[in-house]
């Protein structure tokens, strides 16, 4: 019985790419949901640290 050739490097690359894509989707979703609140928080924080 013969074995099918395996390409572990290609498999690892595909898995890595899928994880990166999933993380990007999650990050973009969070930014879309919290966008305005996050912008307000960062502006308030910067105004506290660097008042004009």
Backbone as CSV, one residue per row, in Angstrom:
resi,resn,N_x,N_y,N_z,CA_x,CA_y,CA_z,C_x,C_y,C_z
1,UNK,0.845,-1.169,0.000,0.000,0.000,0.000,0.900,1.245,0.000
2,UNK,0.622,2.174,-0.863,1.455,3.376,-0.947,0.825,4.510,-0.147
3,UNK,1.680,5.355,0.343,1.213,6.509,1.107,1.097,7.722,0.198
4,UNK,0.168,8.577,0.545,0.070,9.834,-0.175,1.154,10.772,0.349
5,UNK,1.763,11.534,-0.534,2.788,12.469,-0.057,2.150,13.562,0.808
6,UNK,2.853,13.934,1.857,2.337,14.982,2.732,3.180,16.234,2.573
7,UNK,2.523,17.351,2.658,3.203,18.632,2.559,2.922,19.399,3.843
8,UNK,3.727,19.136,4.873,3.503,19.734,6.180,3.728,21.244,6.156
9,UNK,4.686,21.706,5.354,4.963,23.137,5.293,3.763,23.882,4.738
10,UNK,3.184,23.388,3.679,2.007,24.019,3.098,0.832,23.998,4.049
11,UNK,0.673,22.895,4.756,-0.420,22.783,5.719,-0.233,23.786,6.854
12,UNK,0.985,23.911,7.352,1.254,24.861,8.430,0.992,26.288,7.975
13,UNK,1.389,26.606,6.743,1.169,27.950,6.211,-0.316,28.259,6.100
14,UNK,-1.093,27.302,5.624,-2.537,27.506,5.483,-3.176,27.691,6.855
15,UNK,-2.791,26.884,7.825,-3.333,27.027,9.170,-2.973,28.388,9.760
16,UNK,-1.731,28.814,9.571,-1.287,30.115,10.061,-2.081,31.236,9.399
17,UNK,-2.285,31.140,8.097,-3.045,32.157,7.367,-4.493,32.208,7.859
18,UNK,-5.093,31.063,8.124,-6.471,31.030,8.626,-6.583,31.673,10.003
19,UNK,-5.603,31.436,10.854,-5.611,32.050,12.186,-5.480,33.565,12.063
20,UNK,-4.589,34.037,11.193,-4.408,35.478,10.994,-5.691,36.108,10.458
21,UNK,-6.327,35.461,9.500,-7.577,35.982,8.932,-8.665,36.027,10.000
22,UNK,-8.770,34.988,10.808,-9.770,34.962,11.879,-9.528,36.081,12.886
23,UNK,-8.272,36.289,13.270,-7.953,37.370,14.198,-8.281,38.735,13.600
24,UNK,-8.021,38.908,12.306,-8.335,40.178,11.644,-9.839,40.426,11.637
25,UNK,-10.619,39.394,11.378,-12.079,39.538,11.369,-12.590,39.900,12.760
26,UNK,-12.072,39.241,13.783,-12.486,39.533,15.157,-12.101,40.962,15.534
27,UNK,-10.880,41.374,15.200,-10.428,42.724,15.525,-11.266,43.778,14.815
28,UNK,-11.549,43.573,13.539,-12.379,44.525,12.805,-13.795,44.587,13.371
29,UNK,-14.330,43.450,13.775,-15.670,43.433,14.378,-15.694,44.232,15.674
30,UNK,-14.679,44.044,16.501,-14.601,44.785,17.760,-14.484,46.278,17.489
31,UNK,-13.653,46.651,16.513,-13.496,48.073,16.194,-14.785,48.677,15.655
32,UNK,-15.532,47.917,14.872,-16.799,48.429,14.357,-17.830,48.604,15.465
33,UNK,-17.839,47.665,16.413,-18.812,47.734,17.503,-18.451,48.852,18.486
34,UNK,-17.172,48.970,18.827,-16.742,49.921,19.851,-16.113,51.181,19.273
35,UNK,-16.226,51.408,17.996,-15.518,52.491,17.325,-15.661,53.848,17.980
36,UNK,-16.881,54.345,18.136,-17.089,55.681,18.694,-16.690,55.748,20.166
37,UNK,-17.044,54.731,20.927,-16.680,54.715,22.344,-15.170,54.652,22.513
38,UNK,-14.510,53.872,21.678,-13.060,53.748,21.751,-12.393,55.069,21.387
39,UNK,-12.902,55.747,20.372,-12.350,57.044,19.966,-12.495,58.057,21.100
40,UNK,-13.661,58.082,21.741,-13.890,58.993,22.862,-12.949,58.678,24.018
41,UNK,-12.786,57.409,24.327,-11.895,56.996,25.412,-10.458,57.429,25.141
42,UNK,-9.981,57.212,23.924,-8.601,57.572,23.576,-8.422,59.086,23.618
43,UNK,-9.399,59.831,23.105,-9.307,61.295,23.155,-9.274,61.805,24.591
44,UNK,-10.131,61.261,25.451,-10.134,61.664,26.860,-8.811,61.319,27.535
45,UNK,-8.294,60.152,27.236,-7.027,59.721,27.812,-5.888,60.634,27.379
46,UNK,-5.839,60.978,26.098,-4.787,61.862,25.598,-4.921,63.269,26.168
47,UNK,-6.151,63.741,26.340,-6.355,65.061,26.940,-5.903,65.070,28.402
48,UNK,-6.061,63.949,29.087,-5.613,63.855,30.474,-4.092,63.844,30.547
49,UNK,-3.466,63.095,29.659,-2.007,62.977,29.667,-1.322,64.232,29.143
50,UNK,-1.898,64.846,28.116,-1.281,65.998,27.460,-2.277,67.154,27.365
51,UNK,-2.558,67.803,28.492,-3.531,68.913,28.438,-2.963,70.094,27.655
52,UNK,-3.858,70.859,27.049,-3.407,72.008,26.262,-3.734,73.294,26.959
